[in-house]
């Protein structure tokens, strides 16, 4: 007798995620990766300090591509990969972007944690090329 098993994935919805705006360009040291600058405002006049801070009750962080991008960069945001850095367990999850401009990464509200996030971009001219960002840290113990 054979038994079938099923894997159920429950989507986590952020309660009131904090938003950070991202300017992206090809990395000057590695043209196959992305260099990102993070800002607190859509005009990109208030730089965000690292690690990025969100409230524990936020339930997530939203990354929005700032417009316009730096000269010569016509990328879209494909999604993000996140993993808790405060544990030894490796449990990365991929979160796709619904509109190629923003992605919301869920963060637990049950404990104070640090999450590493890789933003994944693609060129609109060569969509087979993917560019990942450096690993910004998100802590859910701030404002």
LUMNUTOR-201621 format. One record per residue: residue number from 1; residue in one letter; x, y, z of N, C-alpha, C in turn. Coordinates in Angstrom, 1 decimal. Each point is the difference from the previous one (the first is absolute). Layout:
BEGIN
  resi  resn    n.xx    n.yy    n.zz   ca.xx   ca.yy   ca.zz    c.xx    c.yy    c.zz
   NUM     a       X       Y       Z       X       Y       Z       X       Y       Z
...
This chain:
BEGIN
  resi  resn    n.xx    n.yy    n.zz   ca.xx   ca.yy   ca.zz    c.xx    c.yy    c.zz
     1     x     0.8    -1.2     0.0    -0.8     1.2     0.0     0.9     1.2     0.0
     2     x    -0.3     1.0    -0.9     0.8     1.2     0.0    -0.7     1.1     0.6
     3     x     0.7     0.9     0.6    -0.6     1.2     0.6     0.6     1.2    -0.6
     4     x    -0.9     0.9    -0.4     0.5     1.2    -0.6     0.1     1.1     1.1
     5     x     1.0     0.8    -0.1     0.2     1.0     0.9    -0.1     1.4    -0.7
     6     x    -0.4     0.9     0.7    -0.2     1.4    -0.6     0.8     1.0     0.8
     7     x     0.5     0.9    -0.7     0.7     1.1     0.7    -0.9     1.3    -0.1
     8     x    -0.3     0.6     1.1    -0.9     1.1     0.0     0.9     1.3     0.3
     9     x    -0.1     1.0    -0.8     0.8     1.2     0.2    -1.1     1.1     0.4
    10     x     0.2     0.6     1.1    -0.9     1.0     0.5     0.7     1.4    -0.3
    11     x    -0.7     0.8    -0.8     0.6     1.3    -0.3    -0.1     0.9     1.3
    12     x     1.1     0.7     0.2     0.0     1.0     1.1    -0.3     1.4    -0.5
    13     x    -1.0     0.6     0.6    -0.3     1.3    -0.4     0.4     1.0     1.0
    14     x     0.8     1.0    -0.5     0.5     1.1     0.9    -1.2     0.8     0.5
    15     x     0.0     0.3     1.3    -1.1     0.8     0.6     0.1     1.5    -0.5
    16     x     1.1     0.6     0.3     0.2     1.4    -0.5     1.5     0.2    -0.3
    17     x     0.5    -0.5    -1.1     1.4     0.0    -0.3     0.6     1.4    -0.1
    18     x     1.2     0.1     0.4     0.8     1.2    -0.2     0.5     0.0    -1.4
    19     x     0.1     1.2    -0.6     0.4     0.1    -1.4     1.4     0.7    -0.1
    20     x     0.9    -0.6    -0.7     1.2     0.6    -0.4     0.1     0.1    -1.5
    21     x     0.6     1.1    -0.5     0.1     0.2    -1.4     1.4    -0.3    -0.4
    22     x     0.2    -0.6    -1.2     1.3    -0.6    -0.4     0.4     0.6    -1.4
    23     x     1.2     0.6     0.0     0.6     0.4    -1.2     1.0    -1.1    -0.4
    24     x     0.0    -0.5    -1.2     0.8    -1.1    -0.4     0.8     0.3    -1.2
    25     x     1.2    -0.5    -0.1     0.9     0.2    -1.1     0.9    -1.2    -0.1
    26     x     0.6    -0.3    -1.1     1.0    -1.1    -0.1     1.2     0.3     1.0
    27     x     0.4    -1.0     0.7     1.1     0.2     1.0     1.3     0.4    -0.8
    28     x     0.7     1.0     0.5     1.2     0.4    -0.6     1.2    -1.0     0.1
    29     x    -0.2    -0.9     1.0     1.1    -1.0     0.2    -0.4    -1.4    -0.6
    30     x    -1.3    -0.2    -0.3    -0.4    -1.3    -0.6    -1.2     0.3    -0.8
    31     x     0.2     0.1    -1.4    -1.1     0.4    -0.9    -1.2    -1.0     0.0
    32     x     0.2    -1.2     0.7    -1.1    -1.0     0.0    -0.8     0.1     1.3
    33     x     0.2     1.0     0.8    -0.7     0.2     1.2    -0.6     1.4     0.1
    34     x    -0.8     0.3     0.9    -0.7     1.3     0.2     0.6     0.7     1.2
    35     x     0.1     1.3    -0.2     0.4     0.9     1.1    -1.3     0.8     0.3
    36     x    -0.4    -0.1     1.3    -1.3     0.6     0.4     0.3     1.1     1.1
    37     x    -0.8     1.1    -0.1     0.0     1.0     1.0    -1.4     0.0     0.5
    38     x    -0.2     0.0     1.3    -1.3     0.0     0.6    -0.4     1.3     0.7
    39     x    -1.2     0.4    -0.2    -0.5     1.3     0.4    -1.3    -0.1     0.8
    40     x    -0.3     0.9     0.9    -1.2     0.0     0.7    -1.2     0.7    -0.7
    41     x     0.3     0.8    -1.1    -1.0     0.7    -0.7     0.1    -0.2    -1.5
    42     x    -1.1     0.2    -0.7    -0.1    -0.3    -1.4     0.9     1.0    -0.8
    43     x     0.3     1.1     0.5     0.8     1.0    -0.7     1.5    -0.4     0.1
    44     x     0.3    -0.9     0.9     1.4    -0.5     0.2     0.9     1.1     0.5
    45     x    -0.5     0.7     1.0     0.7     1.1     0.6     0.4    -0.4     1.5
    46     x    -0.6    -1.0     0.5     0.3    -0.4     1.4     0.6    -1.4     0.0
    47     x     1.3    -0.2     0.0     0.6    -1.3     0.0    -0.4    -0.8     1.2
    48     x    -0.2    -1.3    -0.2    -0.3    -0.9     1.1     1.3    -0.6     0.5
    49     x     0.2    -0.1     1.3     1.1    -0.6     0.6    -0.1    -1.5     0.1
    50     x     1.1    -0.7    -0.1    -0.1    -1.4     0.1     0.4    -0.4     1.4
    51     x    -0.6    -1.0     0.6    -1.0    -0.8    -0.6    -1.3     0.7     0.0
    52     x    -0.8    -0.3    -1.0    -1.3     0.6    -0.2    -0.9    -0.4     1.2
    53     x    -0.7     1.0     0.6    -0.8    -0.2     1.2    -1.5     0.0    -0.4
    54     x    -0.7    -1.0     0.6    -1.5     0.0    -0.1    -0.5    -0.3     1.4
    55     x    -1.3     0.3     0.3    -0.6    -0.3     1.2    -0.2    -1.5     0.1
    56     x     0.0    -0.6     1.2    -0.3    -1.4     0.1    -1.4    -0.4    -0.5
    57     x    -0.9     1.0     0.2    -1.4    -0.3    -0.4    -0.3     0.2    -1.4
    58     x     1.0     0.5    -0.8    -0.2     0.3    -1.4    -0.3    -1.3    -0.8
    59     x     0.6    -1.1     0.3    -0.2    -1.2    -0.8     0.7    -0.1    -1.3
    60     x     0.7     1.0    -0.4     0.7     0.0    -1.2     0.7     1.3    -0.4
    61     x     0.7     0.0    -1.1     0.7     1.1    -0.6    -0.3     0.0    -1.5
    62     x    -0.3     1.2    -0.5    -0.3     0.1    -1.5     1.2     0.8    -0.6
    63     x     0.5    -0.6    -1.1     1.1     0.7    -0.7    -0.7     0.5    -1.3
    64     x     0.2     1.3    -0.3    -0.6     0.6    -1.2     1.1     0.6    -0.8
    65     x     0.1    -0.4    -1.3     1.0     0.6    -0.9    -0.3     1.5    -0.1
    66     x     1.0     0.8     0.2    -0.2     1.5    -0.1     0.0     0.3    -1.5
    67     x    -0.7     1.1    -0.3    -0.2     0.4    -1.4     0.4     1.5    -0.1
    68     x     0.8     0.4    -0.9     0.7    -0.9    -1.0     1.2    -0.7     0.6
    69     x     0.5    -1.0    -0.7     1.2    -0.7     0.4     1.2     0.8    -0.4
    70     x     1.2    -0.4     0.5     1.2     0.7    -0.5     0.2    -0.2    -1.5
    71     x     0.7     0.9    -0.6     0.2     0.0    -1.4     0.5    -1.3    -0.5
    72     x    -0.6    -0.5    -1.1     0.4    -1.2    -0.6    -0.5    -1.3     0.6
    73     x    -0.8     0.1     1.0    -0.5    -1.2     0.7    -1.5    -0.2    -0.3
    74     x    -0.3    -0.9    -0.7    -1.5    -0.2    -0.4    -0.4    -1.4     0.5
    75     x     0.3    -0.3     1.3    -0.4    -1.3     0.5    -1.4     0.0     0.6
    76     x    -0.4    -1.2     0.2    -1.3    -0.2     0.8     0.3    -0.9     1.2
    77     x    -0.8     0.1     1.0     0.1    -0.8     1.2    -0.7    -1.3    -0.1
    78     x     0.7    -1.1     0.0    -0.6    -1.3    -0.2    -0.5    -0.6     1.3
    79     x     0.7     0.3     1.1    -0.5    -0.5     1.3     1.1     0.1     1.0
    80     x    -0.1    -0.7     1.1     1.0     0.0     1.0     0.2    -1.4     0.6
    81     x     1.1    -0.2     0.6     0.3    -1.3     0.7     0.3     0.5     1.4
    82     x    -0.6    -0.6     1.0     0.2     0.4     1.4     0.4    -1.2     0.9
    83     x     0.7     0.3     1.0     0.4    -1.1     0.9     0.4     0.7     1.4
    84     x    -0.5    -0.6     1.0     0.4     0.5     1.4     1.4    -0.2     0.2
    85     x     0.7     1.1     0.5     1.4    -0.1     0.2     0.3    -0.2     1.5
    86     x    -1.0     0.0     0.8     0.2    -0.2     1.5    -0.1    -1.4     0.4
    87     x    -0.1    -0.9    -0.9     0.0    -1.5     0.3     1.0    -0.7    -0.9
    88     x     0.4    -1.2     0.4     0.9    -0.7    -0.8    -0.7    -0.8    -1.1
    89     x    -1.3    -0.1     0.1    -0.8    -0.7    -1.0     0.0     0.8    -1.3
    90     x     0.1    -0.7    -1.1    -0.1     0.6    -1.3    -1.4    -0.3    -0.5
    91     x    -0.8     1.1    -0.1    -1.4    -0.2    -0.4    -0.4     1.1    -1.0
    92     x     0.7     0.1    -1.1    -0.3     1.1    -0.9    -1.4    -0.1    -0.7
    93     x    -0.6     1.1    -0.3    -1.2     0.0    -0.7     0.0     1.0    -1.1
    94     x    -0.6    -0.3    -1.2     0.0     0.9    -1.1    -1.4     0.6     0.0
    95     x     0.0     1.4    -0.1    -1.3     0.7    -0.1     0.0     0.7    -1.3
    96     x    -0.9    -0.4    -1.0     0.0     0.7    -1.3    -0.6     1.4     0.1
    97     x     0.4     0.9    -0.9    -0.6     1.3    -0.1    -1.2    -0.2    -0.9
    98     x    -1.2     0.6     0.5    -1.2    -0.1    -0.8     0.0     1.0    -1.2
    99     x     0.7     1.1     0.1    -0.1     1.0    -1.0     1.4     0.5    -0.6
   100     x     1.0    -0.7     0.4     1.4     0.3    -0.5     0.5     1.4     0.5
   101     x    -0.7     0.5     1.0     0.5     1.3     0.6     0.1    -0.1     1.5
   102     x    -0.6    -0.9     0.7     0.0    -0.1     1.4    -0.1    -1.5     0.5
   103     x     0.5    -0.2     1.2    -0.2    -1.3     0.6    -0.1     0.1     1.5
   104     x    -0.9    -0.7     0.6    -0.1     0.0     1.5     0.5    -1.3     0.6
   105     x     1.0     0.2     0.8     0.6    -1.2     0.7    -0.6    -0.1     1.4
   106     x    -0.7    -1.1     0.2    -0.6    -0.2     1.4     1.1    -0.2     1.0
   107     x    -0.3     0.5     1.2     0.9    -0.1     1.2    -0.9    -0.4     1.2
   108     x     0.4    -0.9     0.7    -0.8    -0.5     1.1    -0.3     1.1     1.0
   109     x    -1.1     0.0     0.7    -0.3     0.9     1.0     0.1    -0.7     1.4
   110     x     0.3    -1.3     0.0     0.0    -0.7     1.2     1.3     0.2     0.8
   111     x     1.1     0.5    -0.6     1.3     0.1     0.7     0.8     1.1    -0.7
   112     x     0.9     0.6     0.7     0.9     0.9    -0.6     1.1    -0.8    -0.8
   113     x     0.1     0.3    -1.3     0.8    -0.8    -0.9     0.8     1.0    -1.0
   114     x     1.0    -0.6    -0.6     0.8     0.7    -1.0    -0.2    -0.9    -1.3
   115     x    -0.4     0.6    -1.1    -0.2    -0.7    -1.3     1.0     0.6    -1.0
   116     x     0.7    -0.9    -0.7     0.8     0.4    -1.1    -0.9     0.0    -1.3
   117     x     0.1     1.0    -0.9    -0.8     0.0    -1.2     0.9     0.2    -1.2
   118     x    -0.2    -0.8    -1.0     0.6     0.2    -1.3    -1.1     0.5    -0.9
   119     x     0.1     1.2    -0.6    -0.9     0.4    -1.0     0.5    -0.5    -1.3
   120     x    -0.9    -0.5    -0.9     0.4    -0.6    -1.2    -0.6     0.9    -1.2
   121     x     0.9     0.4    -0.9    -0.4     0.9    -1.1     0.2    -0.7    -1.3
   122     x    -0.6     0.5    -1.0     0.2    -0.5    -1.4     0.0     1.1    -0.9
   123     x     0.9     0.0    -1.0     0.0     1.0    -1.1    -1.2    -0.2    -0.9
   124     x    -0.6     1.1    -0.4    -1.1    -0.2    -0.9     0.5    -0.3    -1.4
   125     x     1.2     0.3    -0.3     0.6    -0.3    -1.3     0.4    -1.4    -0.2
   126     x     0.5    -0.6     1.1     0.5    -1.4     0.0    -0.6    -0.7     1.2
   127     x    -1.3    -0.4     0.0    -0.7    -0.5     1.2     0.6    -1.3     0.5
   128     x     0.9    -0.6    -0.7     0.6    -1.3     0.5     1.2     0.3     1.0
   129     x     0.4     1.3     0.1     1.0     0.4     0.9    -0.6     0.5     1.3
   130     x     0.4    -0.6     1.1    -0.5     0.4     1.3     1.2     0.6     0.8
   131     x    -0.4     1.0     0.8     1.0     0.8     0.8    -0.5     0.0     1.4
   132     x     0.8    -0.4     1.0    -0.4     0.0     1.4     0.7     1.1     0.7
   133     x    -0.6     0.5     1.0     0.5     1.1     0.8     0.9    -0.6     1.1
   134     x     0.8     0.9     0.7     0.7    -0.4     1.2    -1.1    -0.3     1.0
   135     x     0.4    -0.5     1.1    -1.0    -0.6     1.0    -0.4     1.0     1.0
   136     x    -1.0     0.9    -0.2    -0.4     0.9     1.0    -0.6    -0.7     1.2
   137     x     0.2     0.4     1.2    -0.6    -0.6     1.2    -1.2     0.8     0.4
   138     x    -1.0    -0.7     0.4    -1.3     0.6     0.5    -0.2    -0.5     1.4
   139     x    -0.1     1.0     1.0    -0.3    -0.4     1.3    -1.4     0.5     0.4
   140     x    -0.7    -0.8     0.7    -1.4     0.4     0.3    -0.1     0.4     1.5
   141     x     1.0     0.8     0.4    -0.1     0.6     1.3     0.1     1.5     0.0
   142     x    -0.2     0.6    -1.1     0.1     1.5    -0.1    -1.3     0.6    -0.4
   143     x     0.1     1.3    -0.6    -1.1     0.8    -0.3    -0.3    -0.1    -1.5
